[in-house]
């Protein structure tokens, strides 16, 4: 993720732009934010191939789509939209498009969707009749266009439904605020008094989009949160994710407790009906949602410190699982938890407790740490075969902050081991580990006021997360 040089393409209908000047209004506002707005009229020169530009547009990570009645009836506009949608499916589509409605149309309206489904069915039928009886080899390109009509006809209902599920302000409201709510999703303007760094804000936006994707795919969680927080029955996923973000600042433990209760309640219904596939899907959704929520719970001042911290951190935290959240926030990924006894740990963390429980000789403590790290990073490999250099490089690949799904590898030294005066209190031992695996983050839990991390609620938070895993790990839900 980068905070600069963001390229944003625009998919729109020319005649609508001539009337509304939406793109013309957007362009200077984008320039102020360091956004390069790219559209056919400012990109293409006389003689350029339109198809080449279209390929760039549909594969872009950021596309402003200016919907209108004319857009939905345009072969070229709808082909662009279809290709954007087909790139990686619905989840990717939701992340990459930034819709604007140029007129009074409501994309999610039942009658509106029926109207344009019928329109493209008629276009496809009409084109087919015109081509019937004509020698196929004479009209290859026309048949390709006919196929596009068929594809649009097949997909337009899904396209409108997914686009309509994104909360969109009326055009007059967007213009009054200089399109701020739309452009903030792409590249927020950092207030001088804001505690959020630009990079962190982008990460938070990515987390919220991932949360919205989960809600789209899980009606159980989506509908349950709407009821629990007494939102409108027609509340969008964007509105629900906004409530989640607020609760992460105000009552994150209560939010996780609600998700636990919603999940367990629905799992019991699925278990009674023997709907095991639905149960497994809900388990995955709830687990991912809790992980994403937990990473939003770090106060912004601490998040700012994390960005400038090194690979070797001392954290003022009591609970081992809090280290996973901290490492995830620093590395801009989602936490991955595992349920230990009797606490939560990072799924891919090697810990001092586990190393010492293996009954090692202190003289080969680092060898045992590296062996356990290798088991996390390269579970099917022998460290004596792959070597420490290869292992170190594999760890380094996961340090780049570019993917919520990446694994969080680190070595965790618990505060309890420091209290016992174990081998890991010896600075020379830790120095050796740093020398042999220089890319491995080392996290030490200490009760020090000048340490990174947060103290006040981490045990309460990890207690709720532990309870969540305890409830969903009931064997009757795992069939």
Secondary structure, 3 states (H helix, E strand, C coil): CCCCCEEEEEECCHHHHHHHCHHHHHHHHHHHHCEEEECHHHHCCCCCCHHHHHHHHHCCCCEEEEECHHHHCCHHHHHHHHHHHHHHCHHHHHHHEEEEECCCCCCCCHHHHHHHHHHHHHHHHHHHHHHCCCCHHHCHHHHHHHHHHHHHHHHHHHHHHHHHCCCCCCHHHHHHCCCHHHHHHHHCCCCCCCCCCHHHHHHHHHHHHHHHHHHHHCHHHHHHHHHHCCCCCCCCHHHHHHHHHHHHHHCHHHHHHHHHHHHHHHHHHHHHHCCHHHHHHHHHHHHHHHHHHHHCCCCHHHHHHHHCCCCEEEECCCCHHHHHHHHHHHHCCCCCEEECCCCEEECCEEEHHHHHHCCCCHHHHHHHHHHHHHHHHCCCCCHHHHCHHHHHHHHHHCCCCCCCCCCCCEEEECHHHHHHCCHHHCHHHHHHHHHHCCCCEEEEECCCCCCECCCCCHHHHHHHHHHHHHHHCCHHHCC
